């Protein structure tokens, strides 16, 4: 059984891996899961503003141990232009193709089969729209009535688009200006549940399934 490291861009994603994803993996016999904030300087952590920061963390981990898998959990929304193949990827027609191209560029830049790049389409908050249960639990009635309209409008929450006005997080902030990404985001995620996310979000499900397969090799 290999150890699993997941490099994340923020505290929200770090908490999600620890509180929602890791328990699911532990139920499947995978116990050694560590989320790591991107190191932006010798003392700073968090924020995906430059691909080199992420690459440094990936290569550092891969060189430190043999029996490990290193992955990423970062947003496509406002992804840095320094990510490999960025310009070519942005010329592609569909957002799914763009993300797959970016992930391939990241994989080629690391060139190690133990590395599984993953970019969330379009961002973490898309997973929250897998169900309205979390919003109904933690938000006021006027808020969760509007979130229900969004949930019902998308068969696949990952299709909620990434423009500055209509990205999942921007929709939430417009509906509820007091939305706390770290605290409320993860409480909502726990209420929605990992199984619902896996059922509704095919790219996310494919990533989790790949992690499970590779860690158990």
C-alpha positions as CSV (number, residue, x, y, z in Angstrom):
1,X,0.0,0.0,0.0
2,X,1.4,3.3,-1.1
3,X,1.3,6.6,0.9
4,X,-0.9,9.3,-0.7
5,X,0.0,13.0,-0.7
6,X,-2.5,15.5,-2.2
7,X,-1.1,19.0,-2.9
8,X,-3.9,21.6,-2.4
9,X,-4.1,25.3,-3.1
10,X,-5.9,26.4,0.0
11,X,-7.2,25.7,3.5
12,X,-10.7,24.8,2.1
13,X,-9.3,22.1,-0.1
14,X,-7.0,20.9,2.7
15,X,-10.0,20.5,5.1
16,X,-12.0,18.8,2.3
17,X,-9.3,16.2,1.8
18,X,-9.0,15.6,5.6
19,X,-12.7,15.7,6.5
20,X,-14.5,14.3,3.5
21,X,-12.2,12.5,1.1
22,X,-9.8,10.8,3.5
23,X,-12.6,9.0,5.5
24,X,-14.0,7.6,2.3
25,X,-10.6,6.3,1.4
26,X,-10.0,4.9,4.8
27,X,-13.3,2.9,4.5
28,X,-11.6,1.3,1.4
29,X,-8.5,0.4,3.4
30,X,-6.3,3.4,2.5
31,X,-5.2,5.0,5.7
32,X,-2.1,7.1,4.9
33,X,-3.4,10.3,3.3
34,X,-1.8,13.7,3.7
35,X,-3.0,17.0,2.2
36,X,-0.2,19.6,1.7
37,X,-0.6,23.3,1.1
38,X,1.4,24.6,-1.8
39,X,4.6,26.2,-0.5
40,X,4.8,29.7,-2.0
41,X,8.0,30.7,-0.1
42,X,10.3,29.5,2.7
43,X,7.7,30.5,5.2
44,X,4.5,31.0,3.1
45,X,1.9,28.3,2.2
46,X,-1.4,28.4,0.3
47,X,-2.4,29.8,-3.0
48,X,-1.8,28.6,-6.5
49,X,-0.3,31.6,-8.2
50,X,2.7,30.0,-9.9
51,X,3.1,26.6,-11.3
52,X,6.7,26.4,-10.2
53,X,5.6,26.4,-6.6
54,X,3.5,23.4,-7.1
55,X,6.2,21.6,-9.2
56,X,8.7,22.2,-6.5
57,X,6.5,20.5,-3.9
58,X,5.7,17.6,-6.2
59,X,9.4,16.9,-7.1
60,X,10.4,17.3,-3.4
61,X,8.0,14.7,-2.3
62,X,8.7,12.3,-5.1
63,X,12.5,12.5,-4.4
64,X,11.9,11.9,-0.7
65,X,10.1,8.6,-0.8
66,X,9.7,5.6,-3.2
67,X,6.3,4.0,-2.4
68,X,4.1,7.1,-2.7
69,X,1.5,8.6,-5.0
70,X,1.4,12.4,-5.3
71,X,-1.6,14.1,-6.7
72,X,-3.1,17.7,-6.8
73,X,-6.4,19.2,-6.0
74,X,-6.5,22.7,-7.6
75,X,-9.1,24.8,-9.3
76,X,-9.4,25.3,-13.1
77,X,-11.0,28.7,-12.3
78,X,-8.2,31.3,-12.5
79,X,-5.5,28.7,-12.9
80,X,-2.1,30.3,-13.4
81,X,-1.0,31.0,-16.9
82,X,2.4,29.4,-16.0
83,X,0.9,25.9,-16.0
84,X,2.5,23.9,-18.9
85,X,0.6,24.0,-22.2
86,X,-1.6,26.8,-20.9
87,X,-1.9,28.7,-24.2
88,X,-2.5,25.6,-26.3
89,X,-5.0,24.3,-23.8
90,X,-7.0,27.5,-23.8
91,X,-7.5,27.2,-27.6
92,X,-9.4,24.0,-27.2
93,X,-13.2,24.1,-27.5
94,X,-14.5,22.4,-24.3
95,X,-13.5,23.2,-20.7
96,X,-13.1,19.4,-20.1
97,X,-10.6,19.2,-23.0
98,X,-8.8,22.3,-21.6
99,X,-8.4,20.7,-18.2
100,X,-7.3,17.4,-19.6
101,X,-4.7,19.2,-21.7
102,X,-3.4,21.1,-18.7
103,X,-3.2,18.0,-16.6
104,X,-1.2,16.3,-19.4
105,X,1.1,19.3,-19.4
106,X,1.7,19.0,-15.7
107,X,2.3,15.3,-15.9
108,X,4.8,15.7,-18.8
109,X,6.7,18.4,-16.8
110,X,7.1,16.1,-13.8
111,X,7.6,12.9,-15.9
112,X,7.0,10.4,-13.1
113,X,4.2,7.7,-13.1
114,X,3.7,8.3,-9.4
115,X,2.3,11.7,-10.1
116,X,-1.4,12.1,-10.8
117,X,-2.3,15.7,-11.6
118,X,-5.9,16.7,-11.0
119,X,-7.6,20.0,-11.7
120,X,-11.1,20.4,-10.3
121,X,-13.6,21.6,-13.0
122,X,-14.3,24.4,-12.4
123,X,-13.6,24.8,-8.7
124,X,-14.2,23.2,-5.3
125,X,-17.6,24.8,-4.9
126,X,-18.9,22.8,-7.9
127,X,-18.9,19.7,-5.6
128,X,-21.2,21.5,-3.2
129,X,-23.9,21.8,-5.9
130,X,-24.1,18.0,-6.2
131,X,-27.1,18.3,-3.8
132,X,-29.0,21.0,-2.1
133,X,-28.9,19.2,1.3
134,X,-25.9,21.2,2.6
135,X,-27.3,24.5,1.7
136,X,-30.7,23.6,3.3
137,X,-28.8,22.6,6.5
138,X,-26.6,25.7,6.9
139,X,-28.2,28.5,4.9
140,X,-31.3,30.6,5.3
141,X,-34.4,29.9,3.2
142,X,-33.9,32.6,0.6
143,X,-30.4,31.3,0.0
144,X,-31.1,27.6,-0.4
145,X,-34.1,28.3,-2.6
146,X,-31.7,30.0,-5.1
147,X,-29.1,27.3,-4.7
148,X,-31.7,24.6,-5.4
149,X,-32.4,26.4,-8.7
150,X,-28.7,26.0,-9.6
151,X,-28.6,22.4,-8.5
152,X,-31.6,21.5,-10.5
153,X,-30.2,23.3,-13.6
154,X,-27.1,21.1,-14.0
155,X,-27.1,17.3,-14.3
156,X,-23.3,17.5,-13.9
157,X,-22.3,20.2,-11.3
158,X,-18.8,20.3,-12.9
159,X,-20.5,22.0,-15.9
160,X,-21.2,25.2,-13.9
161,X,-19.1,27.6,-15.8
162,X,-16.0,29.5,-14.8
163,X,-16.6,33.1,-15.9
164,X,-15.8,35.7,-13.2
165,X,-19.5,36.3,-12.7
166,X,-20.9,32.7,-12.8
167,X,-18.2,30.4,-11.4
168,X,-19.6,28.3,-8.5
169,X,-18.1,30.4,-5.7
170,X,-19.2,33.6,-7.4
171,X,-22.7,32.4,-7.6
172,X,-22.6,31.5,-3.9
173,X,-21.2,34.9,-2.9
174,X,-23.9,36.7,-5.0
175,X,-26.6,34.7,-3.2
176,X,-25.0,34.8,0.2
177,X,-22.3,37.6,0.6
178,X,-21.4,36.1,4.0
179,X,-20.4,32.7,2.6
180,X,-17.3,31.5,4.4
181,X,-15.4,29.2,2.0
182,X,-13.4,27.3,4.6
183,X,-15.9,26.9,7.4
184,X,-19.3,26.7,5.6
185,X,-17.8,25.2,2.4
186,X,-16.7,22.1,4.3
187,X,-19.7,21.8,6.5
188,X,-21.9,21.9,3.4
189,X,-19.5,19.3,1.8
190,X,-20.0,16.9,4.7
191,X,-23.7,17.2,4.5
192,X,-23.8,16.6,0.8
193,X,-21.6,13.6,1.3
194,X,-18.8,12.1,-0.8
195,X,-21.0,9.4,-2.4
196,X,-23.3,12.0,-3.8
197,X,-20.4,14.0,-5.2
198,X,-18.9,10.9,-6.8
199,X,-22.3,10.1,-8.3
200,X,-22.9,13.5,-9.8
201,X,-19.4,14.6,-10.7
202,X,-17.7,12.3,-13.3
203,X,-14.3,13.9,-13.4
204,X,-14.0,14.0,-9.7
205,X,-15.1,10.3,-9.5
206,X,-12.6,9.3,-12.2
207,X,-9.8,11.0,-10.1
208,X,-10.8,9.3,-6.9
209,X,-11.0,5.9,-8.6
210,X,-7.6,6.4,-10.1
211,X,-6.1,7.3,-6.7
212,X,-7.6,4.2,-5.2
213,X,-6.2,2.0,-7.9
214,X,-2.7,3.5,-7.9
215,X,-2.3,3.6,-4.1
216,X,-3.3,-0.1,-3.8
217,X,-0.9,-1.3,-6.5
